[in-house]
Amino acid sequence: MESPARSSVIIVGAGVSGISAAKVLAENGVDDILILEASDRIGGRIRKEDFGGVAVELGAGWIAGVGGKESNPVWELAHKSGLRTCFSDYSNARYNIYDPSGKIFPSGVAADSYKKAVESAIQKLRNQEANHETDVPRLSEPPSYLPPLVLVWLYLKNQLLVSLIFIFTFEISRCYSAPKTPIELAIDFILHDFEMAEVEPISTFIDFGEREFLVADERGYEYLLYKMAETFLFTSDGKIMDSRLKLNKVVRELQHSRNGVTVTTEDGCVYEANYVILSVSIGVLQSDLISFRPPLPRWKMEAIEKCDVMVYTKIFLKFPYKFWPCGPEKEFFIYAHERRGYYTFWQHMENAYPGSNVLVVTLTNGESKRVESQSDQVTLKEAMEVLRNMFGPDIPDATDILVPRWWSNRFQCGSYSNYPIYFNHQIIHNIKEPVGRIFFTGEHTSERFNGYVHGGYLAGIDTSRALLEEMREEERKSENQNFLLEPLLALTGSLTLTQTDAVSGLHKFDIPRQLFLSSSKLGLPEAIL
């Protein structure tokens, strides 16, 4: 059993949030940190793997939000690191929809259906707005570059009318409440599962720009994390050699009190620190992987349970040669099947890696979980049947397949967080609110950018800044207490070290900070439970 010296901060999880949080702490003089990572690598849900002679991204693959007035911080990191990317425009996929007989639907059919749904929703909002106060801020002409459904979001957000949320959801539900035909099911999948990915994209598009770039670099998306890490961790030949990063350390128990935290890993090692930053996914928080002693308070657990976990699976197929259309606006194509989401969204990798002969099909949620539970050979058979429906019986068999399993991975338990458009904002505040000396970070703590890499990156920075302020406040309190105690010590000499520690150990605990009120009797914080 390992019992190293007590650290100032333990960071659980070496994904983008954990690494960015550690970097901020180190830059502010907190060097005695310890990073515990459950897997054998850093990166979390940013993970590349060599497949078919190229590096493919199993998790996060795009840098979303580029080209706006404000620069996306992840795009800046990619630029500084020389990360190779290529522009992707998956909005054209709706014009490349194949039916089960291999025919492409006329481009106007899908476009008209898509456009009518969006226009109907916006008109409903405008009609309702006319019945409200005239001083409600009006939406100027929306930028044409945004995806159609995002225009609805933009309109909605600028009205500041919470009631319209329900009108919007009702209208979209009415238009697509019961899609029946294969093309209706395909459009429904585009709107809700792929293009929107069930995450509100408006902050990303408006703040950082509408363009998206696919990472196509042999070093992988994770290279950005290694470049960040090398600024504060010792590295050699591109490998992190610093003892403050410990891989294959599965945290199973976290004991916390006013005086600090004790972390126990699956292999029996015990680590102590003044604080801990928990940079694990929302899926892990919902699971029983980590037990808390004492348990997390009810308000925290209720908030965690109310956040949905999305599963997003990219299945890679290698072929001896390409048989699919290439060229402008052909990177993405859709299969319209009678079962919603059944091997629906396809992408060829020729733009990223010319000559790679690799196809990717994206599944989500229920279909992702179904595929994860079956063998890769069954999945390969299903995928080949779909491809032969689209391109004919004479296409070659795939020579290899790669199926990520994010849902069944106990260190991830899903792909990213999802907050419904009508969620109570108190939920996300409670999710990211510290509990005593436990601080929480990750893309799920980013209200404006959850589900995105830049959301995770910025969340790590914000969490460390909040922790640094907490540490400074505790130091100020300690100095004030010492100032008051010194005269007493000089006069009586009766105050022991243990008593001093007990006084300085006073700490708000188990209650959201924003719920504190002053007690008129005691002059101490009183909580609303």
Disulfide bonds with the S-S distance in Angstrom:
none
